[in-house]
Amino acid sequence: MKDHDTGDLTAELLLHAYTSGIFPMSDHRDDPEVFWVEPRRRGIIPLDGFRISRSLARSLRRDDYTVTLDQDFVGVLEGCADREETWISGRIADLYLQLHDRGRAHSLEVRSGADLIGGVYGVTLGGAFFGESMFSRRTDASKIALAWLVAHLRNAGFQLFDTQFLTPHLARLGGVEISRGEYRSLLAEALAHSAEFGASTLPASGQSVVQLNTQTS
């Protein structure tokens, strides 16, 4: 479902929209308009069902990368928008920067040396993480980001990882599609729960991420 009436869109209104199960998008980078979206079928990644293939496990174990939290939110946001077609307009980017300043939008960064090679960002409310976008500049970098994020969300006490839509890429990693009604029920439970994105440290290594997900998937 798509609704173009966003009114005077503010960071506070955006947070309220998430609690109602809707989120904003634009048609392209330079689009001044923002519309609300509420999919009939919602994509989520069950936090106990992330799938790590053998090839991804090898990439995670190589440890030729570093992972950080909230160290370069702007860089991750720009990396996600740096593609031929993007829904992240300037207006939307500004709103997420405001949410980051208020401690409601977070990023996970993957680096090779000093180079930012991948990452993911999203919004947190209660025990819900609303994944917005991810990017990759090296093979498996976005998958590595998601694997570490799932492990971190579990350790920090989150209950819901909302991916909004289910892509073939996310389905291969354990993502599933649920009805709007089921999503609203899970969302209500997660919002009633308390979790903090920075409440726990990241796993010690890529091997730890592999072991955690293997034990539960």
C-alpha positions, -999 to 999 in steps of 0.1 A, spaced: 0 0 0 13 34 -10 0 68 4 15 101 -8 1 122 20 31 126 44 20 161 56 48 180 74 71 151 78 93 153 110 115 129 129 88 125 155 62 117 129 85 92 113 90 74 146 52 73 151 48 58 117 71 29 126 50 21 156 20 19 132 38 -4 108 45 21 80 77 36 66 87 63 41 101 60 6 108 83 -24 107 74 -60 142 85 -67 172 105 -53 160 139 -63 123 134 -56 110 161 -32 79 139 -24 79 112 3 52 85 5 42 60 32 44 23 25 27 -6 43 33 -39 25 5 -65 25 32 -91 30 61 -81 53 97 -93 52 114 -102 84 145 -121 94 138 -144 124 167 -137 148 170 -174 155 168 -184 118 196 -166 100 212 -190 75 250 -190 69 261 -209 38 295 -225 37 309 -198 15 296 -171 39 310 -190 69 345 -189 52 342 -152 45 332 -146 82 360 -167 95 387 -150 74 387 -120 98 403 -98 71 378 -71 81 366 -51 111 331 -44 123 320 -14 143 287 2 155 277 38 149 312 49 139 302 62 104 265 65 101 269 91 74 292 69 54 268 39 56 238 61 46 258 75 16 269 40 7 233 28 7 222 57 -15 252 54 -39 235 34 -66 218 41 -99 183 39 -85 176 47 -49 146 55 -27 168 75 -3 162 111 -13 179 140 3 148 147 24 147 111 37 185 111 43 181 142 64 154 126 85 175 95 93 204 118 102 181 135 127 171 101 141 207 91 144 215 123 164 186 113 187 199 78 192 171 62 172 189 53 140 220 31 140 246 17 117 269 -13 115 300 -8 94 323 -33 78 358 -22 69 389 -35 52 417 -15 66 405 21 65 380 14 36 343 12 43 333 -19 22 298 -26 35 272 -18 61 236 -16 71 215 9 90 181 10 106 158 24 133 152 10 168 121 13 189 116 -10 219 127 -45 209 123 -39 172 150 -31 146 137 -17 114 163 -24 87 163 3 61 191 -4 37 225 -21 32 254 -19 7 284 -38 -4 316 -28 -21 333 -62 -18 320 -97 -22 299 -108 8 304 -75 26 266 -69 30 261 -105 41 288 -102 66 271 -70 79 238 -88 83 253 -118 100 270 -96 126 239 -75 130 217 -105 137 242 -118 163 243 -83 179 205 -78 179 201 -112 197 228 -104 223 212 -69 229 178 -85 235 159 -75 204 129 -95 193 121 -83 158 142 -77 127 120 -60 102 134 -60 66 102 -44 51 103 -65 19 116 -100 12 141 -101 -16 157 -133 -30 189 -122 -14 173 -120 21 153 -152 15 186 -171 10 198 -158 44 167 -170 62 143 -141 56 106 -149 55 74 -132 45 45 -128 68 10 -113 66 3 -78 77 -18 -90 106 10 -113 118 35 -85 115 14 -61 135 12 -87 163 49 -93 163 55 -55 162 32 -49 192 51 -75 212 85 -61 202 75 -25 210 64 -35 245 99 -50 251 130 -30 261 163 -33 242 192 -10 236 213 -11 204 245 -2 223 237 -23 254 261 -52 245 294 -55 228 299 -71 194 308 -108 191 345 -114 195 351 -127 160 336 -139 128 339 -174 141 317 -164 171 291 -151 147 292 -184 128 288 -205 159 260 -184 173 239 -186 142 247 -223 136 235 -232 171 201 -215 166 193 -218 128 
